[in-house]
Amino acid sequence: MKILVPVDGSAYSLKAVETACDLAKAKDPSSVVLIAVAVEIPELEEGVYIAEKMKALAEIALAKGKAAAQALGITAAVVLSTGASPADEIVQVAKNEKADLIVIGSRGLAGKTSSFLGSTASKVVTYAPCSVLVVKTQD
């Protein structure tokens, strides 16, 4: 089973990594692939600086996720993607990687909103080419 886990460095995404690792251990052979998206924000004068900062933040999120997986005994592959929509990138990577399951946190760095799911998680659930497990944390 190939499990794709979007990470952004939030507690929600790290809980998703933990859940994915537990699933990978239970269903052998399994692999875990972490994805972080460096969001492109076109049309800003500081575009180059912002692009570099977004890439650095995505790399930090991948490092945190990889360390969390390693602490649980799982060696995770990583994918750094770039695009305007994190959800679109996650769905595309799921297709490219032929993921069997996406494990995603119910929210991301934005934290609490008025709805159950964050916008990225909601869009991934809607358009994913495979099953999606949404992981909640205790608020």
C-alpha positions in Angstrom: 0.0 0.0 0.0 1.3 3.4 -0.9 0.3 6.1 1.5 0.6 9.8 0.6 0.7 12.3 3.5 0.6 16.1 2.9 2.7 18.0 5.5 2.9 21.7 6.3 4.5 21.5 9.7 1.3 21.9 11.7 0.3 19.6 14.5 -2.6 18.4 12.3 -0.2 17.2 9.6 2.2 15.6 12.1 -0.7 13.7 13.5 -1.5 12.5 10.0 2.1 11.3 9.6 1.8 9.4 12.9 -1.5 7.8 11.7 0.0 6.9 8.3 3.0 5.3 9.9 0.7 3.2 12.1 -1.2 2.1 9.0 2.1 1.3 7.2 3.3 -0.9 10.0 -0.1 -2.8 10.1 -0.2 -3.4 6.3 3.1 -4.8 5.2 4.5 -4.0 2.6 3.6 -0.4 2.7 5.4 2.8 1.8 4.8 6.4 3.1 5.4 9.4 0.8 5.4 12.9 2.4 4.4 15.9 0.2 4.8 19.5 1.0 3.7 22.3 -1.4 5.6 25.5 -1.8 2.7 27.8 -2.8 3.4 30.0 -5.7 2.0 33.5 -5.3 2.3 35.2 -8.7 2.1 38.9 -9.3 3.8 40.2 -6.3 6.8 42.5 -6.5 8.7 40.5 -3.9 7.9 37.3 -5.8 11.4 35.8 -5.8 11.8 36.4 -2.0 8.4 35.0 -1.3 9.0 31.9 -3.5 12.2 31.2 -1.7 10.6 31.6 1.7 7.7 29.3 0.7 10.1 26.7 -0.6 12.1 26.9 2.7 8.9 26.5 4.7 7.9 23.4 2.7 11.4 21.9 3.2 11.1 22.5 6.9 7.7 20.8 7.0 9.2 17.8 5.1 12.1 17.6 7.5 9.7 17.6 10.5 7.5 15.0 8.9 10.4 12.8 7.9 11.8 13.0 11.5 8.4 12.1 12.9 8.2 9.1 10.6 11.7 8.0 11.4 10.9 8.2 15.2 8.1 5.7 14.5 10.4 3.4 12.6 9.3 4.3 9.1 11.6 5.6 6.3 9.4 8.0 4.3 10.1 9.3 0.8 9.6 13.0 0.3 8.2 15.1 -2.6 8.5 18.9 -2.7 5.9 20.3 -5.1 5.3 23.9 -6.2 2.0 25.3 -7.3 -0.7 27.8 -6.8 -3.1 25.4 -5.0 -1.8 22.9 -2.4 -4.9 20.7 -2.9 -4.4 20.5 -6.7 -0.7 19.6 -6.2 -1.6 16.9 -3.6 -4.2 15.4 -5.9 -1.8 15.4 -8.9 1.0 13.8 -6.9 -1.4 11.2 -5.6 -2.2 10.3 -9.3 1.5 10.4 -10.3 2.6 8.2 -7.4 -0.4 5.9 -7.8 -1.2 6.4 -4.1 -3.6 3.9 -2.5 -4.5 6.2 0.3 -4.0 9.9 1.3 -3.8 10.6 5.0 -4.4 14.3 5.6 -4.9 16.5 8.7 -8.3 18.0 9.0 -6.7 21.4 9.1 -3.4 23.0 8.3 -1.4 25.9 9.5 -4.4 28.2 9.4 -5.8 26.2 12.3 -9.4 26.5 13.4 -12.0 27.8 11.0 -15.8 27.6 11.2 -16.0 24.4 9.3 -15.0 20.8 10.1 -12.5 20.6 7.3 -9.9 23.1 6.1 -10.2 24.2 2.5 -7.2 22.0 1.3 -8.5 18.9 3.1 -12.0 19.4 1.7 -10.7 19.8 -1.8 -8.5 16.8 -1.6 -11.4 14.7 -0.3 -13.5 15.8 -3.2 -11.0 15.3 -6.0 -8.5 12.6 -4.8 -8.0 9.6 -7.1 -8.0 7.3 -4.1 -9.4 7.0 -0.6 -8.7 9.8 1.9 -8.4 9.4 5.6 -8.9 12.7 7.4 -7.2 12.8 10.8 -8.4 15.1 13.6 -6.5 16.2 16.6 -7.9 17.1 20.0 -8.5 20.8 20.0 
